[in-house]
Amino acid sequence: MPPARQSGRQWLTGERLRVALLTYRGNPFCGGQGVYVRHLSRELVRLGHNVDVFSGQPYPTLDEGVGLTEVSSLDLYREPDPFRIPRRNEYRNWVDALEVATMMTAGFPEPMTFSLRARRLLRERRGRYDVVHDNQSLGYGLLGLSRLGLPLVTTVHHPVQIDRELELATALGWRRLTLRRWYGFTTMQRRVARHLRHVITVSQSSRAEIEDHLGIAASRVEVVPIGTDTDRFSPDPAHARVPGRVVTTASADVPLKGLLPLIEAIAKVRTERHVELVVVGSTRPGGLAAEAIERYSLGGAVQFTGRVPDEELVHNLRSAELAVVPSLFEGFSLPLVEAMACATAVVATTGGALPEVAGADGHAALLVPPGDPQALAAAIGRVLDDATLRARLGAAGRERVVDRFTWRAAAAHTADVYRRAIRASSERMGR
């Protein structure tokens, strides 16, 4: 029996699915892609499915039972030598040459080159998978999967065009030109998106943005909220909160994450009371956040942790009196869910999907307009000064996450989308 026909029958009988889960980067620390892939793959396996993750560097941390196929690139952005020029003997084929050429002309090649390499590997393994799930590469290589008889499901957390617009709004001179080139891959993503039939996103807000920026009809987009590990991210009464400690997670020092207005808010709060900010992430030397820290003399009040494992992230959340999510836009926000799961009081903006996740203002979080340091400062001061409010927000946040945002629920819903994609593919091919 041909593998594709067998796949269709597997869907009909509800047997385990064989999933190829693609991610062009798998960074497990403070990176949304690595977090999504790790936890979704683990829960799919626990539901009885077979999952192989195809990942470029940095490779993900995966749990027992999940397979890993390394889709090795030239790793041009690795530390401590980002934007490196490979030696001649490192080149293997024309895709490698394309990767270097794109980087040397200020572009970001990974989504495209990863998709081309992944398609080659999937062609070599034809018949081994029932469905391919792409995690936001939206590369040209995906367009050939239908000819391999492989149904495709694509997750778009939010359109990267939003990041592009926010970065361009704060850039000047040559920086604007290089940013336009860097984000050139978004043109490819928009072209590929027109061919996608089964798209997953994480919120109603993201679905509207996907329709607007990528031209994908809302009827082709399924909202599957993601979640967190509520056993790991949990409160611990024995873990003391540090007075005045505020924590935020910034996987990238870019305008989208709202780190600059948060630093400005901390500077204001610090004139009135003791406060310290722990940033789970890194800052760019000479960037806007670093300049603001120097301008307001906050060197002793702001600490950057760099990339940390989950255990240290949980420690930071449990030790803080308040978590802040200052993003100008979020398609969902894992940091928000993780903080609420730890019963840590939260201040968040109304950017993108944050109100969908946090609920009404004052229930599980205080909500303020994005990009407003004054409003952030007022909300931060209010929470730090009111222990009763902190306890109420924390308890409501924990309850909301347990009820709505778990990885097991996300995996079960995602598997339903896989089954629909397999059925639709079988029907198109007349099986």
C-alpha positions, 0 to 999 in steps of 0.5 A, a space after each residue: 500500500 502506498 504510504 500516502 494512502 496508508 496515512 489517510 487511513 491512519 487519520 480515519 482510524 484515529 491511529 497515531 500520526 507521524 509528524 515532521 515538526 520543522 523549526 529553522 532555529 531551536 534555541 531553548 533559552 528565552 526564545 519562543 520558537 524553541 519553547 513552542 517546539 519543545 513543549 508541543 512535541 513532548 505533549 504530542 508524544 504523550 498523546 501517542 503520536 510520533 514526532 521528529 523535529 527538524 531544526 537548524 542551529 541552535 538545536 532545541 532541547 527536546 524531551 524523551 521520545 521526540 526525535 531530532 533531525 539536525 538540518 545543519 546550516 553554516 551557522 553564520 550567526 553563532 557566538 562568539 563569531 556572528 556574521 562569520 565568513 565560512 572557510 572554503 571547505 565548509 561549503 557543501 552545495 548551492 544552498 550554502 552559497 546562497 546562505 552566505 551571499 544573502 548574509 553578505 548583502 545584509 539579508 537574513 537567509 535562514 527561513 529560506 535556506 532551512 526550508 530548502 534543506 528540510 524539503 530535501 531531507 523530507 524527499 529522502 524520507 518520503 513515506 515516513 510522515 503523515 503530516 509536516 508542521 512548519 513553525 513559521 519559516 514560511 520558506 520557498 522549500 515548503 511549496 514543493 511538499 504537496 508533490 511529495 504527498 505531504 499535507 502541510 500545517 503552518 504555525 504563524 505566531 504573528 506576522 514578522 512584518 509587525 517587527 519590521 514596521 516597529 524597528 523601522 519606526 525607530 531607525 535612522 539613516 543607514 540603519 533603515 536601509 540595512 533593516 529593509 534588507 534584513 527583513 527582505 525575507 518577509 516578501 518570501 513569507 507573504 508569497 508562500 502564505 498565499 498557498 497555505 491551506 491550514 494555518 495555526 496561530 495563537 490568538 484572535 489578535 494574531 489571526 486578524 494581523 495574519 489576514 491583514 499582513 499576509 493575505 491569508 483568509 481568516 477561514 484558513 486560520 485556526 486559533 490554538 492558544 499555547 500554554 505552559 507547564 503548570 507543574 514547573 511554572 508554579 508558586 512556591 510559598 517557601 520561596 520568598 519574594 524580594 521587596 521591590 523586585 520586578 522581572 521581565 523577559 526580553 528574548 530580543 532587544 528590539 522595539 517590539 518587546 517594549 524594553 525602552 519604555 519599561 526602563 524609562 518607567 523604572 527610572 521614574 518609579 526609582 525616584 519614589 521608592 526602591 525598585 530593581 529590574 531583572 531582565 531575563 535576556 540580553 541587551 545590545 551594546 549601544 542599543 536604545 535600552 543600554 543608552 537609557 540605562 546609562 542616561 538614567 544612571 540605572 546600572 545598579 538597578 537593572 540586571 540582565 541574566 542572559 539566556 537561562 534554563 527553565 529552572 532559573 526562569 522559574 526562580 526569577 519569577 518566584 522571587 519577584 513581587 511583580 512581572 511586567 510584559 511591556 511589549 508593543 505587540 504580542 501574538 500571544 506571550 509565553 512570558 505572561 502565561 509563565 508569570 501568571 502560572 507562578 502566581 506572580 502579579 503582572 502588569 502588561 500592556 494592551 498590545 496585540 493579544 495580551 488582553 486576550 491572555 491576561 483577561 480584563 484589566 484588574 482581574 489577573 493583571 493590570 493593563 496599560 497602553 503600549 509604549 507609555 512609560 508614565 502609565 507603566 510607572 503608575 501601575 508598577 508603583 501601585 502593585 508594589 505598594 499593595 500586598 493585597 493587590 499583588 496576592 489577588 492578581 497572582 491567585 487569579 493569574 494562576 487560576 486562569 492559566 490552569 483553566 485555559 493555557 496548557 500544552 496538553 490542550 494545545 497539542 490535542 487541538 493541534 492534532 485535530 488540525 493535522 487530521 483535517 489537513 490529512 483528510 483535505 489532502 487525501 480528498 484533493 488527491 482523490 483517495 
